[in-house]
């Protein structure tokens, strides 16, 4: 009976997908398939006021029609499949394939002085000023009671505050188990009080930054740049231990002023994780909300075995400068596909040509058919 039930559930999953709607002032996102990290992903499109909407199920054969309906009303359809789906192969060509999470690591020099020189850039100057002003002190511990306190008072409050709907809390048991595998706790103190910490793991050739915590999720402490302070101290610790690499964890695949941007300014290099599930994101460029998202939070996606980025360029000098500047950052991104109307690309042609990674794609509106971003890739300088 158990075997029959398992087969039946597998067959059911192949033909029927769970679906969920998320809504906000920026728009509506529709997910079919796994809902893992869906609230946080939806927020990039729907806005900070994202809230869950109706849930249901959809027949796999109905997915193409449902995607068309969602896009036609200005929404963002996102599909996540547990297994290959030959009957949807044609549909998936319209989408971009987005890793649910991207891995970020950094290469380390052999000594701490070289590291500090490497980390001091125009984007980190203010962080270092605020860190010096706060005057944190640091210590490293493997005490099990300290780890228990960290998990209860620092790590769990911060994670549940930042990701109330879909944060995945590492268990205390897992953290304690990692102590025997090279785990250690880097603590930050302020005026003799333990205010924050980060649990890291010494691996064979790398130092992995794992779990960050701020005591009682205190935002006043966060504003003192304690996160940056712990990253810097952790990278110094990695160099002291003779590690040539440090892992900065995994982040959602969006640029803009978010976690990827923050980690990249500390030398982060983006890679596709080995066990990351893909999202299939259907972006109709006729939709103003889609263009707004791609302008504020360009999407990282897979293309020809590498990571690429797609962004929408609004008219004006400031968006152009920001796009050209950002295309010079984020090691690990092979190509930046910059979509814009013809006159916007013409006005910025010289600046866009200054970055080899930028591939301009001209988009003209006027027809009544969807302008799927996936259909417009990868060949450069085409007009649609």
Number of C-alpha atoms within 10 A of each C-alpha: 6 7 8 9 10 11 12 12 11 11 11 12 17 16 12 17 22 16 19 20 21 24 22 18 12 21 21 26 28 23 25 27 20 18 16 15 16 20 23 20 18 26 21 21 27 25 17 13 10 21 17 16 13 10 14 10 12 17 16 19 12 12 18 13 9 17 20 16 13 16 23 15 11 18 27 27 24 25 22 20 16 12 8 9 11 9 10 13 10 10 14 19 16 21 23 26 21 27 22 24 22 23 21 23 23 21 16 21 19 15 13 16 11 12 17 14 10 13 17 15 13 9 12 14 12 13 18 18 12 16 19 13 11 17 14 21 15 16 12 15 13 16 12 15 10 13 22 16 13 27 25 16 18 25 26 24 20 22 20 15 12 12 14 13 14 15 17 13 14 14 11 16 9 9 22 19 13 16 19 11 12 15 22 22 24 22 24 24 16 15 10 9 10 18 23 28 29 24 26 24 23 20 15 8 13 21 27 22 23 17 21 22 27 26 22 17 21 15 11 9 17 16 11 19 20 25 21 19 23 23 19 18 19 24 27 20 17 27 23 12 14 16 21 15 19 24 21 26 17 20 17 19 23 25 23 16 10 13 14 24 17 16 22 19 17 21 19 24 22 24 17 22 14 8 9 13 16 18 22 24 23 27 26 26 22 22 17 13 20 22 22 19 21 26 21 18 20 24 24 26 25 17 16 7 8 13 20 20 24 25 23 25 25 19 15 11 11 9 15 20 14 11 21 20 13 14 22 15 15 18 15 15 20 17 19 25 25 25 25 21 18 15 13 17 22 12 14 18 13 10 14 22 13 11 15 12 18 21 20 25 23 20 19 14 12 6 9 7 10 17 20 19 20 18 15 20 17 16 10 14 14 13 12 13
